[in-house]
Amino acid sequence: MASKVIHALYTDDDVLMHAVKKVKEAKHHIEEVYCPFPVHGLDKAMGLATTRLAITSFLYGCVGLTVAITMMNFIMIEDWPQDIGGKPSFSFLENLPAFVPIMFELTVFFAAHLMVITFYMRSKLWPFKEAENPDKRTTDDHFLMEIEIHDNEDELRKLLSETGAVEINISEK
């Protein structure tokens, strides 16, 4: 059996924030909030856990730095050492100042690209994926709060109308 959800539409982000706090105080679980732009503090008000994307970015940067050091050592020192501009390539440490820009660029490159790939995989945003937005107005100027109904439809309707919802709809999930 499909579960029912209630959709409450709001026209102002401040009203939405107030409504989220009221719904959380009433001990209801908010499934999702759809917004046309990021609302500062909404994740904290909803009680969402912090992201670990920054940790993965650091690890990806470390991988990029390791690849850069390994690549430059192999190419410039071991495989094909050259005397460029009177600077002999006898060791990696002697040429380290010339390698710093390459190490920086590959660190940023790996961190940025792998972080984007990780974000898309974690968010399940695949190519040609259908949009999961329940109301097209949330891409323009409305905010939508989605709450699952557990035999408390009347209570939720009353609570959401008190919080300033301009429209309340019930749909199958």
N, CA, C and O atoms as a DFTB+ gen file, in Angstrom:
692 C
 N C O
     1  1       0.829      -1.176       0.000
     2  2       0.000       0.000       0.000
     3  2       0.872       1.238       0.000
     4  3       1.808       1.342       0.793
     5  1       0.577       2.167      -0.873
     6  2       1.333       3.417      -0.949
     7  2       0.990       4.287       0.259
     8  3      -0.148       4.301       0.728
     9  1       1.961       4.989       0.738
    10  2       1.722       5.857       1.887
    11  2       1.264       7.226       1.414
    12  3       1.583       7.655       0.306
    13  1       0.519       7.897       2.262
    14  2       0.022       9.224       1.948
    15  2       0.937      10.267       2.565
    16  3       1.475      10.088       3.657
    17  1       1.097      11.365       1.832
    18  2       1.871      12.497       2.347
    19  2       1.026      13.757       2.210
    20  3       0.144      13.859       1.358
    21  1       1.329      14.701       3.076
    22  2       0.661      15.991       3.020
    23  2       1.678      17.021       2.542
    24  3       2.805      17.068       3.034
    25  1       1.274      17.838       1.586
    26  2       2.132      18.882       1.032
    27  2       1.591      20.237       1.464
    28  3       0.442      20.577       1.182
    29  1       2.428      21.006       2.150
    30  2       2.049      22.352       2.561
    31  2       2.897      23.339       1.774
    32  3       4.126      23.276       1.804
    33  1       2.240      24.243       1.075
    34  2       2.944      25.246       0.267
    35  2       3.014      26.570       1.010
    36  3       2.043      27.004       1.631
    37  1       4.186      27.207       0.937
    38  2       4.431      28.507       1.557
    39  2       4.986      29.450       0.502
    40  3       5.598      29.012      -0.472
    41  1       4.770      30.748       0.698
    42  2       5.263      31.733      -0.265
    43  2       6.437      32.545       0.270
    44  3       7.001      33.357      -0.462
    45  1       6.812      32.347       1.516
    46  2       7.905      33.123       2.112
    47  2       8.832      32.192       2.881
    48  3       8.368      31.289       3.577
    49  1      10.138      32.407       2.759
    50  2      11.092      31.533       3.436
    51  2      11.083      31.721       4.948
    52  3      11.339      30.762       5.676
    53  1      10.798      32.918       5.444
    54  2      10.725      33.127       6.893
    55  2       9.525      32.395       7.491
    56  3       9.617      31.824       8.577
    57  1       8.423      32.415       6.789
    58  2       7.236      31.678       7.232
    59  2       7.523      30.183       7.212
    60  3       7.106      29.456       8.114
    61  1       8.232      29.722       6.189
    62  2       8.614      28.318       6.106
    63  2       9.477      27.914       7.296
    64  3       9.238      26.871       7.904
    65  1      10.469      28.718       7.632
    66  2      11.345      28.414       8.772
    67  2      10.537      28.322      10.062
    68  3      10.742      27.413      10.866
    69  1       9.625      29.261      10.254
    70  2       8.767      29.237      11.444
    71  2       7.913      27.964      11.445
    72  3       7.738      27.335      12.489
    73  1       7.386      27.588      10.280
    74  2       6.546      26.393      10.170
    75  2       7.349      25.124      10.459
    76  3       6.860      24.224      11.141
    77  1       8.565      25.050       9.950
    78  2       9.413      23.877      10.203
    79  2       9.658      23.727      11.700
    80  3       9.586      22.622      12.239
    81  1       9.946      24.833      12.365
    82  2      10.184      24.772      13.813
    83  2       8.930      24.324      14.558
    84  3       9.019      23.529      15.493
    85  1       7.769      24.824      14.155
    86  2       6.507      24.434      14.809
    87  2       6.208      22.949      14.586
    88  3       5.782      22.254      15.508
    89  1       6.431      22.469      13.367
    90  2       6.168      21.059      13.065
    91  2       7.125      20.166      13.852
    92  3       6.714      19.121      14.356
    93  1       8.380      20.556      13.964
    94  2       9.348      19.771      14.732
    95  2       9.005      19.794      16.224
    96  3       9.191      18.795      16.919
    97  1       8.502      20.941      16.718
    98  2       8.078      21.017      18.125
    99  2       6.905      20.081      18.392
   100  3       6.785      19.523      19.483
   101  1       6.036      19.910      17.389
   102  2       4.872      19.026      17.524
   103  2       5.249      17.563      17.315
   104  3       4.372      16.701      17.292
   105  1       6.537      17.271      17.161
   106  2       7.080      15.914      17.041
   107  2       6.629      15.175      15.775
   108  3       6.393      13.968      15.801
   109  1       6.514      15.917      14.671
   110  2       6.217      15.298      13.383
   111  2       7.511      15.228      12.574
   112  3       8.374      16.099      12.682
   113  1       7.630      14.171      11.756
   114  2       8.830      14.003      10.933
   115  2       8.602      14.621       9.556
   116  3       7.672      14.241       8.844
   117  1       9.444      15.560       9.193
   118  2       9.373      16.204       7.879
   119  2      10.178      15.350       6.902
   120  3      11.381      15.157       7.077
   121  1       9.500      14.841       5.869
   122  2      10.173      14.005       4.878
   123  2      11.137      14.830       4.025
   124  3      12.294      14.449       3.847
   125  1      10.662      15.951       3.504
   126  2      11.470      16.762       2.598
   127  2      10.897      18.170       2.536
   128  3       9.707      18.388       2.763
   129  1      11.776      19.122       2.223
   130  2      11.360      20.499       1.966
   131  2      11.938      20.888       0.610
   132  3      13.145      20.783       0.393
   133  1      11.081      21.335      -0.297
   134  2      11.495      21.740      -1.643
   135  2      11.495      23.268      -1.689
   136  3      10.500      23.909      -1.350
   137  1      12.626      23.843      -2.116
   138  2      12.787      25.296      -2.133
   139  2      13.321      25.756      -3.488
   140  3      14.060      25.020      -4.142
   141  1      12.953      26.973      -3.918
   142  2      13.498      27.489      -5.174
   143  2      14.928      28.008      -5.022
   144  3      15.621      28.200      -6.021
   145  1      15.372      28.235      -3.801
   146  2      16.743      28.678      -3.527
   147  2      17.137      28.181      -2.138
   148  3      16.262      27.850      -1.338
   149  1      18.432      28.120      -1.835
   150  2      18.856      27.639      -0.516
   151  2      18.354      28.557       0.601
   152  3      18.440      29.780       0.497
   153  1      17.840      27.964       1.650
   154  2      17.361      28.707       2.811
   155  2      18.344      28.466       3.950
   156  3      18.510      27.341       4.421
   157  1      18.987      29.538       4.380
   158  2      20.008      29.438       5.425
   159  2      19.392      28.958       6.737
   160  3      18.418      29.538       7.216
   161  1      19.955      27.907       7.313
   162  2      19.509      27.389       8.598
   163  2      18.409      26.352       8.516
   164  3      17.991      25.822       9.545
   165  1      17.929      26.049       7.320
   166  2      16.836      25.085       7.171
   167  2      17.278      23.682       7.575
   168  3      16.524      22.956       8.223
   169  1      18.488      23.300       7.197
   170  2      18.982      21.965       7.550
   171  2      19.072      21.790       9.063
   172  3      18.752      20.723       9.588
   173  1      19.504      22.827       9.755
   174  2      19.594      22.758      11.222
   175  2      18.199      22.708      11.839
   176  3      17.963      21.953      12.782
   177  1      17.278      23.507      11.311
   178  2      15.909      23.510      11.833
   179  2      15.230      22.165      11.614
   180  3      14.426      21.739      12.443
   181  1      15.542      21.485      10.503
   182  2      14.947      20.179      10.222
   183  2      15.623      19.064      11.011
   184  3      15.093      17.955      11.088
   185  1      16.781      19.340      11.594
   186  2      17.501      18.332      12.358
   187  2      18.299      17.377      11.501
   188  3      18.526      16.233      11.894
   189  1      18.732      17.833      10.321
   190  2      19.515      16.981       9.427
   191  2      20.952      16.863       9.929
   192  3      21.489      17.804      10.513
   193  1      21.559      15.732       9.706
   194  2      22.951      15.515      10.093
   195  2      23.876      16.315       9.175
   196  3      23.536      16.593       8.025
   197  1      25.039      16.677       9.694
   198  2      26.004      17.417       8.884
   199  2      26.586      16.504       7.806
   200  3      26.616      15.283       7.955
   201  1      27.039      17.112       6.739
   202  2      27.573      16.356       5.615
   203  2      29.032      15.964       5.858
   204  3      29.769      16.649       6.568
   205  1      29.421      14.855       5.257
   206  2      30.814      14.404       5.330
   207  2      31.531      14.662       4.014
   208  3      32.595      14.095       3.764
   209  1      30.965      15.501       3.183
   210  2      31.549      15.788       1.878
   211  2      32.905      16.488       2.011
   212  3      33.785      16.285       1.175
   213  1      33.081      17.301       3.042
   214  2      34.364      17.984       3.243
   215  2      35.473      16.988       3.573
   216  3      36.614      17.172       3.149
   217  1      35.151      15.939       4.323
   218  2      36.150      14.918       4.651
   219  2      36.575      14.189       3.383
   220  3      37.763      13.949       3.168
   221  1      35.606      13.838       2.547
   222  2      35.959      13.158       1.300
   223  2      36.757      14.084       0.391
   224  3      37.647      13.623      -0.324
   225  1      36.460      15.369       0.403
   226  2      37.227      16.322      -0.402
   227  2      38.685      16.351       0.042
   228  3      39.589      16.369      -0.793
   229  1      38.915      16.356       1.350
   230  2      40.287      16.325       1.859
   231  2      41.006      15.048       1.432
   232  3      42.162      15.089       1.010
   233  1      40.318      13.920       1.544
   234  2      40.930      12.649       1.137
   235  2      41.232      12.630      -0.358
   236  3      42.278      12.135      -0.778
   237  1      40.312      13.170      -1.164
   238  2      40.557      13.244      -2.603
   239  2      41.730      14.169      -2.912
   240  3      42.502      13.899      -3.832
   241  1      41.874      15.245      -2.163
   242  2      43.029      16.132      -2.324
   243  2      44.330      15.409      -2.001
   244  3      45.335      15.594      -2.687
   245  1      44.310      14.588      -0.958
   246  2      45.501      13.795      -0.606
   247  2      45.842      12.806      -1.717
   248  3      47.016      12.591      -2.020
   249  1      44.823      12.206      -2.324
   250  2      45.057      11.299      -3.454
   251  2      45.684      12.072      -4.610
   252  3      46.625      11.583      -5.235
   253  1      45.179      13.269      -4.904
   254  2      45.730      14.094      -5.973
   255  2      47.176      14.477      -5.712
   256  3      48.004      14.447      -6.623
   257  1      47.482      14.837      -4.473
   258  2      48.860      15.181      -4.115
   259  2      49.774      13.974      -4.274
   260  3      50.893      14.108      -4.767
   261  1      49.315      12.807      -3.867
   262  2      50.108      11.585      -4.008
   263  2      50.355      11.254      -5.479
   264  3      51.465      10.885      -5.862
   265  1      49.318      11.388      -6.291
   266  2      49.478      11.133      -7.729
   267  2      50.464      12.126      -8.335
   268  3      51.304      11.746      -9.151
   269  1      50.367      13.402      -7.939
   270  2      51.268      14.424      -8.476
   271  2      52.721      14.127      -8.107
   272  3      53.604      14.194      -8.962
   273  1      52.968      13.805      -6.857
   274  2      54.340      13.526      -6.410
   275  2      54.886      12.287      -7.109
   276  3      56.022      12.285      -7.582
   277  1      54.076      11.235      -7.175
   278  2      54.515      10.002      -7.830
   279  2      54.783      10.234      -9.313
   280  3      55.791       9.770      -9.846
   281  1      53.888      10.945      -9.971
   282  2      54.032      11.210     -11.400
   283  2      55.281      12.048     -11.692
   284  3      56.061      11.714     -12.584
   285  1      55.464      13.127     -10.946
   286  2      56.619      13.999     -11.208
   287  2      57.929      13.293     -10.887
   288  3      58.911      13.451     -11.613
   289  1      57.954      12.523      -9.816
   290  2      59.178      11.802      -9.471
   291  2      59.533      10.796     -10.565
   292  3      60.695      10.677     -10.953
   293  1      58.532      10.077     -11.055
   294  2      58.811       9.091     -12.090
   295  2      59.214       9.770     -13.398
   296  3      60.219       9.394     -14.001
   297  1      58.444      10.767     -13.844
   298  2      58.693      11.384     -15.146
   299  2      59.974      12.216     -15.148
   300  3      60.795      12.078     -16.055
   301  1      60.156      13.068     -14.156
   302  2      61.245      14.052     -14.185
   303  2      62.538      13.583     -13.529
   304  3      63.601      14.133     -13.819
   305  1      62.476      12.586     -12.657
   306  2      63.687      12.168     -11.945
   307  2      64.152      10.787     -12.404
   308  3      65.324      10.614     -12.740
   309  1      63.256       9.807     -12.424
   310  2      63.664       8.430     -12.698
   311  2      63.658       8.081     -14.186
   312  3      64.651       7.558     -14.692
   313  1      62.586       8.352     -14.882
   314  2      62.434       7.874     -16.251
   315  2      63.231       8.696     -17.266
   316  3      63.942       8.118     -18.087
   317  1      63.132      10.006     -17.233
   318  2      63.754      10.843     -18.242
   319  2      64.347      12.107     -17.602
   320  3      63.831      13.200     -17.832
   321  1      65.397      11.986     -16.819
   322  2      65.972      13.183     -16.181
   323  2      66.610      14.099     -17.227
   324  3      67.335      13.644     -18.111
   325  1      66.327      15.389     -17.108
   326  2      66.854      16.363     -18.056
   327  2      67.467      17.542     -17.309
   328  3      67.078      17.859     -16.185
   329  1      68.417      18.170     -17.950
   330  2      69.027      19.377     -17.420
   331  2      68.299      20.565     -18.051
   332  3      68.623      20.973     -19.167
   333  1      67.317      21.116     -17.337
   334  2      66.501      22.204     -17.868
   335  2      66.931      23.506     -17.186
   336  3      66.822      23.646     -15.968
   337  1      67.411      24.437     -17.975
   338  2      67.814      25.735     -17.441
   339  2      68.980      25.647     -16.480
   340  3      69.095      26.479     -15.580
   341  1      69.835      24.680     -16.643
   342  2      70.991      24.532     -15.781
   343  2      70.673      23.887     -14.447
   344  3      71.528      23.854     -13.562
   345  1      69.463      23.376     -14.280
   346  2      69.074      22.723     -13.020
   347  2      69.071      21.215     -13.239
   348  3      68.185      20.686     -13.909
   349  1      70.040      20.537     -12.689
   350  2      70.071      19.089     -12.877
   351  2      68.963      18.398     -12.072
   352  3      68.555      18.884     -11.017
   353  1      68.493      17.279     -12.576
   354  2      67.419      16.524     -11.921
   355  2      67.998      15.306     -11.217
   356  3      67.739      14.170     -11.614
   357  1      68.773      15.543     -10.184
   358  2      69.376      14.426      -9.452
   359  2      68.453      13.877      -8.376
   360  3      68.487      12.682      -8.083
   361  1      67.624      14.740      -7.779
   362  2      66.717      14.276      -6.734
   363  2      65.434      15.092      -6.749
   364  3      65.388      16.204      -7.275
   365  1      64.412      14.522      -6.170
   366  2      63.111      15.180      -6.111
   367  2      63.175      16.432      -5.241
   368  3      62.584      17.455      -5.587
   369  1      63.885      16.363      -4.116
   370  2      63.942      17.492      -3.179
   371  2      64.651      18.699      -3.766
   372  3      64.296      19.834      -3.448
   373  1      65.652      18.478      -4.619
   374  2      66.342      19.613      -5.243
   375  2      65.419      20.383      -6.177
   376  3      65.570      21.594      -6.340
   377  1      64.485      19.705      -6.778
   378  2      63.577      20.336      -7.725
   379  2      62.191      20.621      -7.148
   380  3      61.276      20.993      -7.883
   381  1      62.039      20.448      -5.853
   382  2      60.736      20.621      -5.228
   383  2      60.101      21.985      -5.485
   384  3      58.902      22.028      -5.757
   385  1      60.832      23.109      -5.417
   386  2      60.179      24.400      -5.682
   387  2      59.532      24.485      -7.069
   388  3      58.498      25.135      -7.227
   389  1      60.124      23.842      -8.061
   390  2      59.540      23.864      -9.401
   391  2      58.309      22.958      -9.494
   392  3      57.470      23.145     -10.376
   393  1      58.197      21.989      -8.598
   394  2      57.091      21.044      -8.637
   395  2      55.867      21.502      -7.847
   396  3      54.784      20.942      -8.017
   397  1      56.018      22.504      -6.992
   398  2      54.912      22.949      -6.123
   399  2      53.666      23.356      -6.913
   400  3      52.570      22.936      -6.544
   401  1      53.780      24.155      -7.983
   402  2      52.550      24.498      -8.714
   403  2      51.815      23.284      -9.287
   404  3      50.585      23.243      -9.289
   405  1      52.568      22.302      -9.768
   406  2      51.946      21.096     -10.317
   407  2      51.250      20.314      -9.205
   408  3      50.147      19.802      -9.399
   409  1      51.891      20.223      -8.045
   410  2      51.283      19.511      -6.925
   411  2      49.996      20.210      -6.490
   412  3      48.994      19.551      -6.214
   413  1      50.020      21.533      -6.429
   414  2      48.818      22.286      -6.043
   415  2      47.686      22.065      -7.046
   416  3      46.553      21.785      -6.654
   417  1      47.989      22.188      -8.319
   418  2      46.959      22.060      -9.347
   419  2      46.330      20.671      -9.366
   420  3      45.111      20.549      -9.491
   421  1      47.136      19.628      -9.245
   422  2      46.576      18.276      -9.251
   423  2      45.792      17.981      -7.971
   424  3      44.817      17.231      -7.999
   425  1      46.216      18.568      -6.853
   426  2      45.448      18.412      -5.612
   427  2      44.058      19.005      -5.773
   428  3      43.067      18.362      -5.426
   429  1      43.974      20.224      -6.295
   430  2      42.684      20.882      -6.510
   431  2      41.870      20.141      -7.562
   432  3      40.664      19.962      -7.392
   433  1      42.501      19.713      -8.632
   434  2      41.813      19.004      -9.709
   435  2      41.143      17.730      -9.194
   436  3      39.959      17.500      -9.442
   437  1      41.915      16.899      -8.471
   438  2      41.364      15.650      -7.959
   439  2      40.263      15.918      -6.949
   440  3      39.211      15.280      -7.002
   441  1      40.487      16.861      -6.021
   442  2      39.478      17.146      -4.994
   443  2      38.179      17.629      -5.632
   444  3      37.101      17.159      -5.269
   445  1      38.269      18.548      -6.561
   446  2      37.063      19.125      -7.161
   447  2      36.300      18.098      -7.986
   448  3      35.090      17.946      -7.817
   449  1      36.983      17.400      -8.867
   450  2      36.276      16.478      -9.759
   451  2      35.722      15.256      -9.021
   452  3      34.584      14.851      -9.261
   453  1      36.503      14.683      -8.147
   454  2      36.013      13.514      -7.422
   455  2      34.915      13.892      -6.429
   456  3      34.024      13.088      -6.156
   457  1      34.974      15.105      -5.892
   458  2      33.928      15.554      -4.976
   459  2      32.607      15.727      -5.717
   460  3      31.557      15.367      -5.185
   461  1      32.635      16.265      -6.920
   462  2      31.410      16.413      -7.715
   463  2      30.836      15.040      -8.053
   464  3      29.626      14.834      -7.955
   465  1      31.687      14.108      -8.447
   466  2      31.224      12.755      -8.760
   467  2      30.613      12.106      -7.522
   468  3      29.566      11.464      -7.612
   469  1      31.260      12.268      -6.368
   470  2      30.731      11.719      -5.126
   471  2      29.388      12.341      -4.770
   472  3      28.471      11.638      -4.345
   473  1      29.269      13.643      -4.938
   474  2      27.999      14.319      -4.645
   475  2      26.880      13.776      -5.526
   476  3      25.790      13.489      -5.031
   477  1      27.133      13.632      -6.813
   478  2      26.106      13.117      -7.721
   479  2      25.736      11.673      -7.384
   480  3      24.558      11.318      -7.434
   481  1      26.705      10.844      -7.047
   482  2      26.412       9.461      -6.693
   483  2      25.628       9.398      -5.387
   484  3      24.673       8.630      -5.270
   485  1      26.026      10.198      -4.415
   486  2      25.345      10.199      -3.108
   487  2      23.920      10.721      -3.222
   488  3      23.024      10.248      -2.524
   489  1      23.713      11.687      -4.093
   490  2      22.392      12.280      -4.285
   491  2      21.543      11.491      -5.277
   492  3      20.376      11.814      -5.499
   493  1      22.125      10.473      -5.861
   494  2      21.461       9.649      -6.885
   495  2      20.986      10.505      -8.056
   496  3      19.869      10.338      -8.546
   497  1      21.833      11.410      -8.493
   498  2      21.535      12.255      -9.645
   499  2      22.230      11.668     -10.871
   500  3      23.348      12.054     -11.211
   501  1      21.566      10.753     -11.512
   502  2      22.113      10.101     -12.684
   503  2      21.690      10.862     -13.937
   504  3      20.714      11.612     -13.898
   505  1      22.406      10.683     -15.047
   506  2      21.951      11.296     -16.300
   507  2      20.564      10.774     -16.684
   508  3      20.259       9.596     -16.499
   509  1      19.750      11.648     -17.208
   510  2      18.394      11.345     -17.663
   511  2      17.450      10.930     -16.532
   512  3      16.443      10.266     -16.778
   513  1      17.766      11.312     -15.312
   514  2      16.898      10.981     -14.184
   515  2      15.688      11.906     -14.193
   516  3      15.805      13.107     -14.435
   517  1      14.536      11.326     -13.927
   518  2      13.309      12.113     -13.848
   519  2      13.323      12.973     -12.583
   520  3      13.828      12.552     -11.542
   521  1      12.772      14.161     -12.683
   522  2      12.695      15.057     -11.528
   523  2      11.721      14.493     -10.503
   524  3      10.692      13.923     -10.865
   525  1      12.044      14.651      -9.231
   526  2      11.199      14.149      -8.154
   527  2      10.429      15.280      -7.482
   528  3       9.918      15.110      -6.375
   529  1      10.346      16.404      -8.126
   530  2       9.700      17.566      -7.548
   531  2       8.177      17.390      -7.602
   532  3       7.625      17.226      -8.690
   533  1       7.485      17.421      -6.457
   534  2       6.046      17.185      -6.463
   535  2       5.210      18.357      -6.984
   536  3       4.053      18.159      -7.357
   537  1       5.760      19.553      -7.018
   538  2       5.010      20.726      -7.469
   539  2       5.969      21.657      -8.208
   540  3       6.997      22.057      -7.661
   541  1       5.631      22.000      -9.450
   542  2       6.533      22.822     -10.264
   543  2       6.712      24.233      -9.723
   544  3       7.696      24.899     -10.043
   545  1       5.776      24.692      -8.911
   546  2       5.894      26.045      -8.370
   547  2       7.085      26.204      -7.425
   548  3       7.522      27.325      -7.162
   549  1       7.612      25.087      -6.911
   550  2       8.771      25.172      -6.016
   551  2      10.058      25.508      -6.755
   552  3      11.073      25.796      -6.121
   553  1      10.034      25.477      -8.069
   554  2      11.213      25.905      -8.826
   555  2      11.155      27.393      -9.136
   556  3      12.106      27.947      -9.687
   557  1      10.056      28.044      -8.789
   558  2       9.883      29.458      -9.105
   559  2       9.798      30.313      -7.849
   560  3      10.715      31.084      -7.564
   561  1       8.700      30.187      -7.087
   562  2       8.520      31.110      -5.969
   563  2       7.802      30.519      -4.764
   564  3       7.421      31.271      -3.868
   565  1       7.600      29.211      -4.701
   566  2       6.917      28.584      -3.577
   567  2       7.850      27.609      -2.854
   568  3       8.827      27.116      -3.417
   569  1       7.517      27.353      -1.603
   570  2       8.246      26.402      -0.776
   571  2       7.274      25.300      -0.381
   572  3       6.128      25.585      -0.033
   573  1       7.713      24.048      -0.430
   574  2       6.821      22.935      -0.139
   575  2       7.414      22.079       0.965
   576  3       8.573      21.670       0.894
   577  1       6.612      21.811       1.985
   578  2       7.010      20.915       3.068
   579  2       6.210      19.624       2.913
   580  3       4.987      19.656       2.782
   581  1       6.905      18.494       2.929
   582  2       6.267      17.187       2.750
   583  2       6.356      16.408       4.046
   584  3       7.446      16.191       4.577
   585  1       5.198      15.982       4.558
   586  2       5.133      15.233       5.810
   587  2       4.305      13.977       5.559
   588  3       3.237      14.044       4.952
   589  1       4.796      12.840       6.023
   590  2       4.065      11.586       5.857
   591  2       2.928      11.529       6.874
   592  3       3.086      11.929       8.027
   593  1       1.774      11.021       6.421
   594  2       0.585      10.953       7.271
   595  2       0.507       9.578       7.920
   596  3       0.609       8.551       7.249
   597  1       0.322       9.577       9.249
   598  2       0.145       8.340      10.029
   599  2      -1.151       8.453      10.832
   600  3      -1.108       8.595      12.054
   601  1      -2.290       8.393      10.165
   602  2      -3.605       8.522      10.808
   603  2      -3.748       9.808      11.623
   604  3      -4.439       9.833      12.641
   605  1      -3.086      10.880      11.163
   606  2      -3.177      12.167      11.863
   607  2      -3.410      13.306      10.871
   608  3      -2.865      14.399      11.027
   609  1      -4.210      13.040       9.870
   610  2      -4.426      14.012       8.795
   611  2      -5.046      15.308       9.305
   612  3      -4.589      16.394       8.946
   613  1      -6.075      15.210      10.134
   614  2      -6.758      16.413      10.632
   615  2      -5.830      17.258      11.504
   616  3      -5.816      18.485      11.405
   617  1      -5.060      16.589      12.354
   618  2      -4.116      17.299      13.226
   619  2      -3.065      18.036      12.393
   620  3      -2.735      19.188      12.676
   621  1      -2.545      17.363      11.368
   622  2      -1.535      17.993      10.508
   623  2      -2.122      19.163       9.721
   624  3      -1.490      20.213       9.604
   625  1      -3.316      18.987       9.189
   626  2      -3.971      20.086       8.449
   627  2      -4.124      21.317       9.333
   628  3      -3.830      22.437       8.916
   629  1      -4.587      21.095      10.555
   630  2      -4.800      22.215      11.486
   631  2      -3.465      22.892      11.807
   632  3      -3.358      24.118      11.771
   633  1      -2.450      22.082      12.121
   634  2      -1.134      22.628      12.463
   635  2      -0.540      23.411      11.296
   636  3      -0.030      24.515      11.487
   637  1      -0.603      22.850      10.093
   638  2      -0.015      23.509       8.933
   639  2      -0.765      24.781       8.556
   640  3      -0.145      25.755       8.130
   641  1      -2.083      24.790       8.705
   642  2      -2.827      26.017       8.400
   643  2      -2.514      27.107       9.426
   644  3      -2.520      28.292       9.091
   645  1      -2.241      26.714      10.677
   646  2      -1.858      27.691      11.708
   647  2      -0.480      28.291      11.439
   648  3      -0.200      29.419      11.843
   649  1       0.385      27.529      10.749
   650  2       1.745      28.023      10.491
   651  2       1.833      28.925       9.267
   652  3       2.907      29.452       8.976
   653  1       0.737      29.116       8.544
   654  2       0.739      30.058       7.425
   655  2       0.828      29.407       6.063
   656  3       1.224      30.070       5.104
   657  1       0.478      28.137       5.936
   658  2       0.500      27.467       4.638
   659  2      -0.595      28.058       3.754
   660  3      -1.736      28.216       4.189
   661  1      -0.241      28.384       2.515
   662  2      -1.221      28.966       1.591
   663  2      -2.021      27.881       0.886
   664  3      -3.103      28.152       0.364
   665  1      -1.506      26.663       0.865
   666  2      -2.204      25.562       0.228
   667  2      -1.757      24.265       0.870
   668  3      -0.566      24.066       1.112
   669  1      -2.714      23.372       1.151
   670  2      -2.420      22.080       1.751
   671  2      -3.049      21.001       0.885
   672  3      -4.258      21.019       0.656
   673  1      -2.250      20.068       0.405
   674  2      -2.712      18.997      -0.475
   675  2      -2.294      17.645       0.094
   676  3      -1.302      17.544       0.816
   677  1      -3.056      16.614      -0.236
   678  2      -2.715      15.257       0.158
   679  2      -2.495      14.445      -1.112
   680  3      -3.286      14.524      -2.052
   681  1      -1.418      13.665      -1.137
   682  2      -1.148      12.851      -2.321
   683  2      -0.515      11.529      -1.910
   684  3      -0.054      11.356      -0.782
   685  1      -0.509      10.611      -2.856
   686  2       0.138       9.306      -2.643
   687  2       1.621       9.454      -2.909
   688  3       2.031      10.153      -3.836
   689  1       2.410       8.802      -2.105
   690  2       3.867       8.887      -2.273
   691  2       4.341       7.846      -3.242
   692  3       5.538       7.758      -3.516
